[in-house]
């Protein structure tokens, strides 16, 4: 379910450039993996601790098997059960240490949390102008802003990169957390970053390179699996091309 701001209003000026955040240069490959499908797809559940659906449970095990092929050498996870179960499964499949951090929980949506998707869309339409005036600090729903989310979750990305320098690690979390961290790492504006697709049980791959963070893959359907044979007319669908 898409829970993103509406398109910019007519005449909107493109948001200013956003400088990427500094990397640590550990050489780690950091898989940021979204949890599987949940039991409440038609509401804005935010950081409520809702369970996985039966399909989500199957997806969790499939992702864990996929990542065990690397294998990953460390896992950092949100405490919310939908992501924590994924973190536990990945750690178990790869025999890797697991660290759970409350700061990887999903965005808190304030007064909008738990409302139906149709009502959520209506409220976004009303807040459209205000959001695009300050997408990094907007708190029109009374919850967290993008800046709040990045401030609390960024240390976890750095901690994950340091779990096993030069090797693969995983962060199991939520769409908004992963989107915000990816955007901050490589310098994508918060508004523009909502164009980053990340389906349930899919992953984004960041490389902690010496010269800065590198976005290697987006919306990878089987995190950890090698690329399919590259088609003649371009890269595989999940390889990042242009998000700005």
LONU-710872 format. One line per field, with one value per atom (N, C-alpha, C, CB): atom name; residue number from 1; x, z, y. Coordinates in steps of 0.05 Angstrom, whole numbers, always signed. Glycine has a CB too. Layout:
<rs>
atom = [CA_...] $
nr = [NUM_...] $
u = [X_...] $
w = [Z_...] $
v = [Y_...] $
</rs>
This chain:
<rs>
atom = [N_CA_C_CB_N_CA_C_CB_N_CA_C_CB_N_CA_C_CB_N_CA_C_CB_N_CA_C_CB_N_CA_C_CB_N_CA_C_CB_N_CA_C_CB_N_CA_C_CB_N_CA_C_CB_N_CA_C_CB_N_CA_C_CB_N_CA_C_CB_N_CA_C_CB_N_CA_C_CB_N_CA_C_CB_N_CA_C_CB_N_CA_C_CB_N_CA_C_CB_N_CA_C_CB_N_CA_C_CB_N_CA_C_CB_N_CA_C_CB_N_CA_C_CB_N_CA_C_CB_N_CA_C_CB_N_CA_C_CB_N_CA_C_CB_N_CA_C_CB_N_CA_C_CB_N_CA_C_CB_N_CA_C_CB_N_CA_C_CB_N_CA_C_CB_N_CA_C_CB_N_CA_C_CB_N_CA_C_CB_N_CA_C_CB_N_CA_C_CB_N_CA_C_CB_N_CA_C_CB_N_CA_C_CB_N_CA_C_CB_N_CA_C_CB_N_CA_C_CB_N_CA_C_CB_N_CA_C_CB_N_CA_C_CB_N_CA_C_CB_N_CA_C_CB_N_CA_C_CB_N_CA_C_CB_N_CA_C_CB_N_CA_C_CB_N_CA_C_CB_N_CA_C_CB_N_CA_C_CB_N_CA_C_CB_N_CA_C_CB_N_CA_C_CB_N_CA_C_CB_N_CA_C_CB_N_CA_C_CB_N_CA_C_CB_N_CA_C_CB_N_CA_C_CB_N_CA_C_CB_N_CA_C_CB_N_CA_C_CB_N_CA_C_CB_N_CA_C_CB_N_CA_C_CB_N_CA_C_CB_N_CA_C_CB_N_CA_C_CB_N_CA_C_CB_N_CA_C_CB_N_CA_C_CB_N_CA_C_CB_N_CA_C_CB_N_CA_C_CB_N_CA_C_CB_N_CA_C_CB_N_CA_C_CB_N_CA_C_CB_N_CA_C_CB_N_CA_C_CB_N_CA_C_CB_N_CA_C_CB_N_CA_C_CB_N_CA_C_CB_N_CA_C_CB_N_CA_C_CB_N_CA_C_CB_N_CA_C_CB_N_CA_C_CB_N_CA_C_CB_N_CA_C_CB_N_CA_C_CB_N_CA_C_CB_N_CA_C_CB_N_CA_C_CB_N_CA_C_CB_N_CA_C_CB_N_CA_C_CB_N_CA_C_CB_N_CA_C_CB_N_CA_C_CB_N_CA_C_CB_N_CA_C_CB_N_CA_C_CB_N_CA_C_CB_N_CA_C_CB_N_CA_C_CB_N_CA_C_CB_N_CA_C_CB_N_CA_C_CB_N_CA_C_CB_N_CA_C_CB_N_CA_C_CB_N_CA_C_CB_N_CA_C_CB_N_CA_C_CB_N_CA_C_CB_N_CA_C_CB_N_CA_C_CB_N_CA_C_CB_N_CA_C_CB_N_CA_C_CB_N_CA_C_CB_N_CA_C_CB_N_CA_C_CB_N_CA_C_CB_N_CA_C_CB_N_CA_C_CB_N_CA_C_CB_N_CA_C_CB_N_CA_C_CB_N_CA_C_CB_N_CA_C_CB_N_CA_C_CB_N_CA_C_CB_N_CA_C_CB_N_CA_C_CB_N_CA_C_CB_N_CA_C_CB_N_CA_C_CB_N_CA_C_CB_N_CA_C_CB_N_CA_C_CB_N_CA_C_CB_N_CA_C_CB_N_CA_C_CB_N_CA_C_CB_N_CA_C_CB_N_CA_C_CB_N_CA_C_CB_N_CA_C_CB_N_CA_C_CB_N_CA_C_CB_N_CA_C_CB_N_CA_C_CB_N_CA_C_CB_N_CA_C_CB_N_CA_C_CB_N_CA_C_CB_N_CA_C_CB_N_CA_C_CB_N_CA_C_CB_N_CA_C_CB_N_CA_C_CB_N_CA_C_CB_N_CA_C_CB_N_CA_C_CB_N_CA_C_CB_N_CA_C_CB_N_CA_C_CB_N_CA_C_CB_N_CA_C_CB_N_CA_C_CB_N_CA_C_CB_N_CA_C_CB_N_CA_C_CB_N_CA_C_CB_N_CA_C_CB_N_CA_C_CB_N_CA_C_CB_N_CA_C_CB_N_CA_C_CB_N_CA_C_CB_N_CA_C_CB_N_CA_C_CB_N_CA_C_CB_N_CA_C_CB_N_CA_C_CB_N_CA_C_CB_N_CA_C_CB_N_CA_C_CB_N_CA_C_CB_N_CA_C_CB_N_CA_C_CB_N_CA_C_CB_N_CA_C_CB_N_CA_C_CB_N_CA_C_CB_N_CA_C_CB_N_CA_C_CB_N_CA_C_CB_N_CA_C_CB_N_CA_C_CB_N_CA_C_CB_N_CA_C_CB_N_CA_C_CB_N_CA_C_CB_N_CA_C_CB_N_CA_C_CB_N_CA_C_CB_N_CA_C_CB_N_CA_C_CB_N_CA_C_CB_N_CA_C_CB_N_CA_C_CB_N_CA_C_CB_N_CA_C_CB_N_CA_C_CB_N_CA_C_CB_N_CA_C_CB_N_CA_C_CB_N_CA_C_CB_N_CA_C_CB_N_CA_C_CB_N_CA_C_CB_N_CA_C_CB_N_CA_C_CB_N_CA_C_CB_N_CA_C_CB_N_CA_C_CB_N_CA_C_CB_N_CA_C_CB_N_CA_C_CB_N_CA_C_CB_N_CA_C_CB_N_CA_C_CB] $
nr = [1_1_1_1_2_2_2_2_3_3_3_3_4_4_4_4_5_5_5_5_6_6_6_6_7_7_7_7_8_8_8_8_9_9_9_9_10_10_10_10_11_11_11_11_12_12_12_12_13_13_13_13_14_14_14_14_15_15_15_15_16_16_16_16_17_17_17_17_18_18_18_18_19_19_19_19_20_20_20_20_21_21_21_21_22_22_22_22_23_23_23_23_24_24_24_24_25_25_25_25_26_26_26_26_27_27_27_27_28_28_28_28_29_29_29_29_30_30_30_30_31_31_31_31_32_32_32_32_33_33_33_33_34_34_34_34_35_35_35_35_36_36_36_36_37_37_37_37_38_38_38_38_39_39_39_39_40_40_40_40_41_41_41_41_42_42_42_42_43_43_43_43_44_44_44_44_45_45_45_45_46_46_46_46_47_47_47_47_48_48_48_48_49_49_49_49_50_50_50_50_51_51_51_51_52_52_52_52_53_53_53_53_54_54_54_54_55_55_55_55_56_56_56_56_57_57_57_57_58_58_58_58_59_59_59_59_60_60_60_60_61_61_61_61_62_62_62_62_63_63_63_63_64_64_64_64_65_65_65_65_66_66_66_66_67_67_67_67_68_68_68_68_69_69_69_69_70_70_70_70_71_71_71_71_72_72_72_72_73_73_73_73_74_74_74_74_75_75_75_75_76_76_76_76_77_77_77_77_78_78_78_78_79_79_79_79_80_80_80_80_81_81_81_81_82_82_82_82_83_83_83_83_84_84_84_84_85_85_85_85_86_86_86_86_87_87_87_87_88_88_88_88_89_89_89_89_90_90_90_90_91_91_91_91_92_92_92_92_93_93_93_93_94_94_94_94_95_95_95_95_96_96_96_96_97_97_97_97_98_98_98_98_99_99_99_99_100_100_100_100_101_101_101_101_102_102_102_102_103_103_103_103_104_104_104_104_105_105_105_105_106_106_106_106_107_107_107_107_108_108_108_108_109_109_109_109_110_110_110_110_111_111_111_111_112_112_112_112_113_113_113_113_114_114_114_114_115_115_115_115_116_116_116_116_117_117_117_117_118_118_118_118_119_119_119_119_120_120_120_120_121_121_121_121_122_122_122_122_123_123_123_123_124_124_124_124_125_125_125_125_126_126_126_126_127_127_127_127_128_128_128_128_129_129_129_129_130_130_130_130_131_131_131_131_132_132_132_132_133_133_133_133_134_134_134_134_135_135_135_135_136_136_136_136_137_137_137_137_138_138_138_138_139_139_139_139_140_140_140_140_141_141_141_141_142_142_142_142_143_143_143_143_144_144_144_144_145_145_145_145_146_146_146_146_147_147_147_147_148_148_148_148_149_149_149_149_150_150_150_150_151_151_151_151_152_152_152_152_153_153_153_153_154_154_154_154_155_155_155_155_156_156_156_156_157_157_157_157_158_158_158_158_159_159_159_159_160_160_160_160_161_161_161_161_162_162_162_162_163_163_163_163_164_164_164_164_165_165_165_165_166_166_166_166_167_167_167_167_168_168_168_168_169_169_169_169_170_170_170_170_171_171_171_171_172_172_172_172_173_173_173_173_174_174_174_174_175_175_175_175_176_176_176_176_177_177_177_177_178_178_178_178_179_179_179_179_180_180_180_180_181_181_181_181_182_182_182_182_183_183_183_183_184_184_184_184_185_185_185_185_186_186_186_186_187_187_187_187_188_188_188_188_189_189_189_189_190_190_190_190_191_191_191_191_192_192_192_192_193_193_193_193_194_194_194_194_195_195_195_195_196_196_196_196_197_197_197_197_198_198_198_198_199_199_199_199_200_200_200_200_201_201_201_201_202_202_202_202_203_203_203_203_204_204_204_204_205_205_205_205_206_206_206_206_207_207_207_207_208_208_208_208_209_209_209_209_210_210_210_210_211_211_211_211_212_212_212_212_213_213_213_213_214_214_214_214_215_215_215_215_216_216_216_216_217_217_217_217_218_218_218_218_219_219_219_219_220_220_220_220_221_221_221_221_222_222_222_222_223_223_223_223_224_224_224_224_225_225_225_225_226_226_226_226_227_227_227_227_228_228_228_228_229_229_229_229_230_230_230_230_231_231_231_231_232_232_232_232_233_233_233_233_234_234_234_234_235_235_235_235_236_236_236_236_237_237_237_237_238_238_238_238_239_239_239_239_240_240_240_240_241_241_241_241_242_242_242_242_243_243_243_243_244_244_244_244] $
u = [+17_+0_+17_-19_+12_+27_+18_+26_+36_+29_+49_+30_+47_+66_+52_+82_+67_+55_+45_+75_+25_+16_+36_-11_+32_+50_+51_+41_+73_+76_+54_+103_+44_+24_+34_+14_+16_+24_+41_-1_+63_+81_+100_+65_+100_+119_+148_+113_+165_+193_+206_+207_+223_+237_+252_+256_+250_+263_+293_+256_+307_+336_+352_+346_+376_+394_+399_+420_+402_+408_+435_+385_+453_+479_+478_+499_+492_+493_+508_+506_+501_+514_+541_+496_+560_+586_+584_+605_+600_+602_+625_+608_+626_+648_+671_+638_+665_+686_+693_+711_+674_+679_+680_+659_+669_+666_+643_+692_+627_+605_+583_+594_+570_+546_+523_+546_+507_+485_+458_+485_+446_+419_+398_+415_+382_+360_+335_+358_+323_+302_+275_+309_+255_+228_+215_+211_+200_+185_+164_+170_+153_+133_+106_+131_+86_+59_+46_+41_+29_+17_-13_+23_-25_-54_-72_-60_-60_-77_-67_-75_-69_-58_-74_-56_-98_-116_-118_-143_-100_-99_-71_-110_-68_-42_-33_-43_-20_-13_+12_-10_+29_+52_+69_+44_+74_+91_+75_+109_+49_+33_+45_+3_+44_+58_+39_+69_+33_+14_+29_-2_+15_+29_+30_+14_+47_+49_+25_+75_+17_-3_+11_-16_-5_+6_+26_-17_+18_+36_+62_+23_+59_+83_+102_+74_+91_+107_+123_+90_+110_+124_+146_+104_+139_+159_+184_+147_+179_+200_+220_+189_+210_+228_+243_+213_+229_+242_+265_+221_+261_+282_+306_+272_+300_+321_+338_+310_+325_+340_+357_+321_+346_+361_+386_+343_+383_+406_+427_+397_+418_+438_+457_+423_+451_+470_+494_+456_+493_+517_+540_+509_+538_+516_+520_+513_+500_+504_+518_+476_+534_+550_+540_+579_+518_+506_+479_+524_+461_+434_+426_+413_+414_+403_+373_+419_+356_+327_+311_+317_+288_+267_+255_+245_+245_+232_+204_+232_+191_+163_+163_+152_+143_+144_+146_+120_+134_+135_+163_+117_+180_+207_+226_+217_+219_+236_+236_+227_+213_+212_+230_+184_+231_+250_+279_+244_+285_+312_+320_+315_+303_+309_+313_+286_+296_+299_+325_+275_+332_+357_+381_+359_+381_+403_+405_+399_+383_+383_+393_+355_+384_+392_+422_+376_+433_+461_+479_+463_+468_+483_+498_+504_+483_+495_+484_+489_+499_+488_+466_+511_+447_+424_+423_+397_+420_+417_+390_+441_+373_+347_+349_+325_+339_+340_+313_+361_+304_+279_+278_+272_+302_+303_+299_+330_+296_+289_+259_+305_+243_+214_+204_+200_+181_+169_+162_+144_+159_+150_+125_+147_+124_+99_+82_+106_+58_+40_+21_+25_+25_+9_-20_+14_-36_-65_-76_-78_-58_-67_-64_-51_-52_-46_-72_-27_-75_-98_-122_-106_-121_-144_-144_-144_-167_-169_-152_-198_-144_-128_-142_-121_-169_-183_-183_-212_-186_-185_-156_-194_-137_-109_-103_-90_-113_-109_-122_-119_-146_-160_-144_-188_-133_-118_-92_-111_-80_-56_-62_-43_-84_-92_-95_-118_-105_-108_-82_-126_-62_-36_-15_-25_-24_-5_+13_-21_+1_+17_+37_-1_+27_+44_+67_+28_+62_+84_+106_+72_+98_+118_+133_+106_+123_+138_+162_+120_+159_+180_+179_+178_+185_+182_+200_+188_+222_+240_+229_+267_+215_+207_+176_+217_+161_+131_+122_+119_+103_+91_+61_+103_+49_+20_+2_+12_+12_-5_+0_+1_+18_+23_+43_-2_+54_+74_+102_+68_+118_+146_+150_+163_+170_+178_+200_+189_+206_+228_+254_+231_+259_+283_+285_+285_+262_+261_+268_+233_+257_+262_+291_+245_+303_+331_+349_+340_+343_+360_+361_+349_+338_+338_+349_+311_+345_+352_+380_+332_+391_+417_+439_+426_+441_+462_+460_+461_+436_+433_+445_+404_+443_+455_+486_+447_+497_+526_+534_+534_+518_+524_+523_+505_+504_+502_+527_+477_+536_+559_+584_+564_+585_+608_+607_+612_+585_+582_+601_+553_+607_+625_+637_+610_+658_+670_+678_+694_+671_+678_+660_+706_+640_+622_+593_+624_+575_+547_+533_+533_+516_+500_+472_+512_+453_+425_+412_+409_+395_+378_+349_+384_+334_+306_+288_+300_+273_+258_+233_+275_+227_+201_+206_+184_+185_+188_+197_+161_+184_+192_+220_+172_+227_+254_+275_+257_+271_+290_+292_+283_+269_+268_+284_+240_+278_+291_+321_+278_+330_+358_+373_+363_+360_+372_+375_+355_+354_+354_+375_+327_+378_+398_+426_+394_+430_+457_+467_+456_+450_+459_+451_+450_+436_+430_+406_+453_+384_+359_+340_+346_+327_+309_+287_+297_+276_+255_+230_+248_+222_+199_+204_+191_+227_+234_+238_+259_+246_+252_+228_+266_+204_+180_+176_+155_+193_+192_+208_+203_+222_+237_+217_+258_+215_+197_+210_+190_+194_+203_+179_+218_+175_+153_+158_+148_+138_+142_+161_+116_+179_+199_+219_+185_+223_+243_+265_+230_+287_+309_+323_+329_+337_+354_+383_+346_+402_+429_+446_+441_+459_+477_+505_+469_+525_+553_+566_+568_+578_+592_+620_+592_+623_+649_+664_+645_+690_+707_+699_+736_+691_+684_+656_+690_+640_+612_+594_+603_+570_+550_+544_+525_+541_+534_+508_+557_+489_+463_+467_+440_+468_+474_+449_+489_+428_+404_+380_+405_+357_+332_+310_+324_+293_+270_+278_+249_+299_+309_+289_+338_+278_+258_+269_+244_+295_+308_+334_+313_+334_+359_+379_+354_+404_+425_+429_+418_+409_+413_+428_+386_+444_+458_+438_+479_+448_+431_+424_+445_+401_+395_+413_+364_+414_+431_+421_+429_+440_+432_+420_+455_+396_+384_+401_+355_+398_+414_+407_+410_+383_+374_+376_+346_+390_+393_+397_+369_+399_+405_+380_+416_+383_+359_+341_+367_+316_+296_+302_+269_+315_+319_+345_+318_+360_+384_+377_+405_+387_+380_+391_+392_+374_+383_+381_+366_+357_+354_+330_+350_+335_+314_+309_+320_+325_+322_+299_+349] $
w = [+0_+0_+0_+24_-18_-20_-1_-49_+17_+37_+33_+66_+11_+4_-1_-21_+1_-5_-34_+0_-39_-67_-84_-67_-109_-128_-121_-157_-127_-122_-135_-131_-122_-135_-160_-115_-177_-202_-195_-218_-210_-205_-183_-200_-171_-149_-159_-137_-144_-150_-140_-138_-156_-149_-122_-171_-104_-79_-82_-60_-64_-67_-65_-46_-75_-74_-44_-88_-39_-12_-12_-2_+4_+5_+17_+21_+5_+17_+44_-2_+61_+87_+83_+107_+101_+99_+105_+119_+91_+96_+116_+70_+125_+143_+128_+164_+103_+87_+97_+88_+109_+118_+96_+139_+73_+50_+53_+48_+74_+79_+58_+107_+52_+36_+55_+15_+56_+75_+61_+90_+66_+55_+74_+51_+64_+79_+69_+75_+85_+76_+90_+80_+74_+85_+93_+64_+114_+123_+103_+150_+107_+89_+93_+92_+78_+79_+107_+58_+114_+141_+139_+156_+163_+164_+162_+190_+161_+160_+137_+187_+112_+90_+82_+66_+93_+84_+103_+78_+123_+141_+144_+169_+153_+158_+186_+156_+187_+213_+226_+210_+211_+223_+241_+239_+265_+283_+302_+299_+295_+310_+305_+302_+326_+324_+313_+351_+287_+275_+264_+252_+263_+255_+225_+267_+217_+189_+182_+184_+156_+145_+140_+119_+132_+125_+102_+118_+83_+60_+70_+39_+89_+100_+114_+118_+128_+141_+121_+159_+99_+78_+65_+57_+61_+50_+68_+44_+94_+113_+111_+142_+109_+106_+80_+110_+59_+32_+32_+11_+44_+45_+62_+58_+84_+101_+85_+126_+70_+54_+33_+40_+21_+0_+11_-12_+34_+46_+57_+68_+64_+75_+54_+86_+28_+7_+6_-20_+19_+19_+36_+29_+61_+79_+91_+101_+105_+119_+145_+124_+155_+179_+203_+173_+200_+222_+214_+232_+234_+228_+250_+228_+241_+259_+252_+257_+272_+266_+283_+271_+271_+285_+306_+265_+328_+348_+341_+375_+322_+315_+302_+295_+310_+304_+275_+315_+258_+229_+218_+214_+228_+220_+237_+220_+263_+281_+273_+310_+265_+257_+232_+250_+215_+192_+201_+172_+220_+230_+243_+250_+259_+272_+252_+292_+231_+211_+195_+192_+188_+173_+191_+165_+216_+234_+238_+261_+241_+244_+219_+251_+196_+171_+165_+148_+173_+167_+191_+158_+214_+239_+245_+236_+244_+248_+274_+224_+286_+310_+302_+324_+321_+316_+338_+316_+330_+348_+342_+347_+362_+359_+369_+373_+353_+361_+358_+343_+380_+379_+359_+407_+352_+334_+304_+337_+299_+272_+268_+265_+288_+286_+264_+313_+253_+231_+240_+220_+221_+225_+241_+198_+262_+277_+263_+306_+256_+239_+255_+220_+281_+297_+296_+288_+291_+291_+267_+290_+247_+223_+227_+199_+248_+251_+256_+275_+240_+243_+226_+271_+211_+195_+169_+191_+156_+130_+109_+121_+89_+67_+53_+47_+49_+35_+51_+30_+77_+94_+94_+122_+94_+94_+68_+95_+46_+20_+21_-3_+33_+34_+51_+46_+73_+90_+76_+117_+62_+47_+27_+33_+14_-6_+7_-20_+32_+46_+55_+70_+60_+70_+48_+90_+23_+0_-1_-25_+1_-1_+22_-1_+46_+70_+69_+95_+60_+59_+40_+49_+16_-4_+2_-31_+21_+30_+48_+45_+62_+80_+84_+107_+63_+65_+85_+38_+93_+113_+141_+111_+147_+174_+178_+183_+157_+159_+180_+132_+197_+218_+218_+246_+195_+194_+207_+166_+210_+223_+253_+210_+263_+292_+300_+307_+281_+287_+281_+272_+271_+265_+238_+267_+235_+209_+198_+212_+172_+159_+174_+130_+183_+198_+224_+204_+238_+263_+257_+275_+236_+230_+224_+206_+207_+200_+225_+178_+241_+265_+283_+280_+287_+305_+292_+315_+266_+253_+240_+232_+234_+221_+237_+216_+263_+278_+274_+307_+269_+265_+239_+267_+218_+193_+196_+171_+210_+215_+232_+229_+252_+268_+252_+292_+234_+217_+200_+200_+188_+170_+185_+158_+211_+227_+239_+249_+235_+247_+235_+243_+209_+195_+171_+186_+176_+155_+131_+165_+107_+83_+76_+85_+92_+87_+85_+109_+80_+78_+105_+59_+110_+134_+126_+155_+144_+138_+159_+135_+151_+168_+161_+166_+179_+174_+187_+184_+170_+180_+163_+180_+157_+146_+123_+168_+106_+82_+87_+67_+105_+109_+121_+127_+139_+151_+129_+173_+113_+92_+71_+79_+63_+44_+54_+37_+79_+90_+93_+117_+102_+105_+78_+120_+59_+32_+20_+13_+23_+12_+26_+16_+52_+67_+59_+97_+55_+49_+22_+49_+2_-25_-35_-45_-18_-25_-43_-37_-37_-51_-34_-60_-45_-29_-17_-47_+6_+19_+2_+45_-12_-29_-52_-40_-66_-89_-81_-103_-56_-48_-47_-21_-47_-47_-74_-41_-93_-118_-116_-141_-94_-91_-85_-67_-102_-98_-79_-125_-60_-42_-34_-17_-48_-42_-17_-66_-4_+19_+12_+29_+31_+28_+5_+24_-2_-21_-7_-45_-20_-7_-24_+1_-10_-23_-13_-15_-31_-24_-25_-43_-3_-1_+4_+21_-9_-4_+12_-30_+34_+50_+39_+81_+18_+5_+17_-25_+12_+23_+13_+16_-12_-23_-19_-52_-5_+0_-4_-19_+5_+2_-28_+18_-36_-63_-63_-78_-79_-81_-103_-87_-95_-114_-127_-100_-110_-121_-106_-117_-120_-108_-114_-119_-94_-97_-107_-116_-96_-105_-94_-94_-111_-102_-86_-126_-89_-74_-63_-91_-41_-31_-27_-4_-35_-32_-57_-10_-74_-98_-119_-109_-136_-157_-178_-171_-193_-214_-234_-228_-246_-269_-292_-277_-313_-336_-346_-359_-351_-359_-387_-357_-391_-417_-435_-416_-461_-480_-479_-508_-472_-473_-447_-484_-427_-402_-378_-397_-354_-330_-320_-308_-302_-290_-277_-268_-275_-266_-238_-265_-221_-194_-190_-175_-211_-209_-211_-231_-193_-192_-217_-167_-228_-251_-244_-276_-241_-236_-218_-262_-195_-175_-170_-149_-180_-174_-191_-181] $
v = [-24_+0_+25_+0_+43_+68_+88_+79_+97_+118_+140_+107_+155_+175_+202_+167_+224_+250_+251_+272_+269_+272_+286_+287_+287_+301_+330_+297_+344_+372_+388_+383_+409_+426_+440_+447_+449_+462_+486_+471_+490_+513_+508_+537_+484_+478_+479_+451_+492_+493_+468_+518_+455_+431_+435_+422_+416_+419_+421_+396_+435_+440_+414_+459_+415_+392_+384_+397_+359_+349_+335_+330_+345_+333_+305_+350_+285_+259_+259_+238_+241_+238_+223_+224_+229_+216_+186_+230_+171_+143_+137_+127_+113_+105_+92_+85_+82_+69_+41_+86_+27_+0_-20_-8_-13_-32_-51_-47_-48_-67_-63_-62_-86_-86_-87_-109_-66_-65_-69_-38_-92_-98_-86_-128_-68_-56_-70_-25_-87_-105_-99_-134_-94_-89_-115_-74_-114_-138_-147_-132_-171_-182_-169_-211_-179_-168_-172_-181_-153_-154_-159_-127_-160_-166_-142_-180_-118_-93_-75_-78_-84_-68_-44_-86_-41_-19_+4_-29_+5_+28_+38_+19_+63_+75_+66_+106_+43_+31_+43_+2_+56_+69_+51_+93_+59_+43_+25_+61_+21_+1_-27_+2_-44_-70_-91_-79_-89_-108_-133_-94_-156_-181_-184_-204_-203_-211_-228_-226_-227_-245_-272_-234_-292_-318_-315_-338_-298_-293_-280_-275_-261_-248_-267_-226_-286_-306_-323_-325_-330_-345_-328_-355_-303_-285_-282_-257_-281_-278_-301_-278_-325_-348_-348_-374_-340_-339_-319_-332_-295_-275_-286_-249_-299_-310_-330_-323_-347_-367_-353_-387_-332_-318_-305_-296_-292_-278_-297_-259_-321_-341_-350_-365_-345_-352_-335_-351_-311_-293_-304_-266_-311_-304_-276_-325_-266_-241_-247_-227_-228_-232_-217_-223_-202_-188_-178_-165_-176_-167_-146_-191_-125_-105_-101_-77_-101_-102_-83_-130_-75_-61_-80_-51_-69_-86_-94_-72_-81_-88_-116_-67_-132_-160_-167_-173_-151_-157_-155_-138_-138_-136_-153_-107_-155_-170_-200_-167_-211_-238_-243_-246_-223_-225_-224_-202_-206_-205_-231_-182_-242_-268_-290_-275_-291_-312_-309_-311_-284_-280_-288_-250_-279_-286_-316_-272_-329_-358_-372_-369_-364_-377_-373_-367_-350_-344_-348_-316_-357_-360_-334_-383_-312_-285_-273_-267_-255_-241_-222_-225_-219_-202_-181_-218_-155_-133_-119_-113_-116_-103_-75_-119_-56_-27_-14_-12_-2_+12_+35_+23_+45_+68_+60_+81_+35_+26_+21_+0_+27_+24_+43_+31_+37_+52_+81_+38_+98_+126_+127_+141_+144_+148_+169_+157_+162_+178_+196_+161_+198_+216_+211_+244_+232_+230_+214_+257_+209_+194_+164_+204_+156_+127_+112_+123_+90_+73_+81_+72_+103_+111_+96_+142_+93_+79_+94_+76_+78_+90_+112_+68_+110_+131_+157_+122_+155_+179_+191_+173_+173_+181_+197_+156_+188_+202_+229_+185_+231_+257_+277_+253_+268_+286_+295_+273_+277_+285_+307_+260_+304_+324_+352_+316_+352_+377_+389_+373_+372_+380_+384_+360_+380_+380_+405_+379_+428_+453_+455_+478_+450_+452_+432_+447_+408_+388_+397_+361_+406_+413_+439_+415_+454_+478_+470_+497_+447_+438_+408_+453_+392_+363_+350_+351_+362_+350_+353_+362_+374_+380_+380_+407_+374_+374_+354_+367_+363_+346_+350_+351_+353_+359_+338_+362_+314_+293_+292_+266_+308_+308_+287_+304_+273_+252_+261_+226_+242_+248_+260_+222_+277_+288_+270_+317_+275_+260_+265_+269_+290_+296_+281_+326_+278_+263_+234_+264_+223_+194_+189_+186_+206_+202_+206_+222_+225_+230_+206_+254_+193_+170_+144_+165_+141_+116_+116_+109_+139_+140_+125_+169_+129_+114_+84_+121_+74_+45_+36_+37_+53_+46_+45_+66_+64_+64_+40_+90_+34_+11_-15_+9_-18_-41_-44_-40_-22_-23_-31_+5_-27_-34_-62_-14_-76_-103_-123_-113_-120_-138_-124_-164_-107_-91_-109_-77_-99_-112_-136_-122_-141_-164_-154_-185_-173_-166_-167_-186_-147_-146_-139_-125_-142_-136_-119_-162_-101_-85_-92_-54_-103_-110_-89_-139_-76_-53_-48_-28_-23_-14_+5_-1_+7_+23_+51_+24_+66_+94_+96_+108_+78_+79_+74_+57_+54_+47_+69_+21_+80_+102_+126_+110_+133_+157_+154_+164_+130_+125_+125_+99_+112_+112_+139_+94_+155_+183_+199_+196_+197_+212_+203_+209_+177_+167_+177_+137_+177_+184_+211_+163_+226_+253_+257_+266_+244_+248_+264_+220_+285_+301_+284_+323_+292_+275_+272_+287_+293_+291_+272_+318_+276_+259_+230_+270_+226_+198_+181_+199_+192_+175_+161_+192_+167_+152_+126_+169_+122_+97_+75_+99_+55_+33_+13_+19_+3_-19_-35_-7_-57_-75_-91_-94_-103_-120_-143_-132_-149_-171_-166_-197_-140_-132_-116_-116_-113_-99_-78_-119_-60_-40_-46_-11_-44_-50_-25_-72_-18_+4_-6_+24_+6_-1_+22_-6_+16_+36_+39_+27_+54_+58_+81_+63_+82_+103_+130_+97_+132_+158_+167_+158_+151_+157_+133_+180_+135_+113_+109_+119_+84_+77_+61_+62_+70_+55_+35_+75_+9_-12_-25_-34_-29_-42_-30_-73_-30_-21_-41_+7_-44_-62_-90_-50_-101_-127_-148_-133_-165_-184_-207_-195_-213_-234_-224_-260_-209_-198_-220_-183_-214_-234_-250_-252_-253_-269_-253_-278_-266_-251_-239_-269_-220_-209_-230_-185_-227_-244_-235_-242_-252_-244_-217_-265_-198_-172_-172_-152_-160_-159_-141_-149_-144_-129_-99_-139_-93_-65_-50_-63_-61_-47_-66_-30_-54_-70_-84_-53_-103_-115_-94_-136_-100_-81_-69_-93_-85_-76_-60_-99_-56_-40_-10_-47_+5_+34_+48_+47_+65_+81_+111_+75_+121_+150_+154_+166_+167_+171_+201_+157_+218_+247_+259_+262] $
</rs>
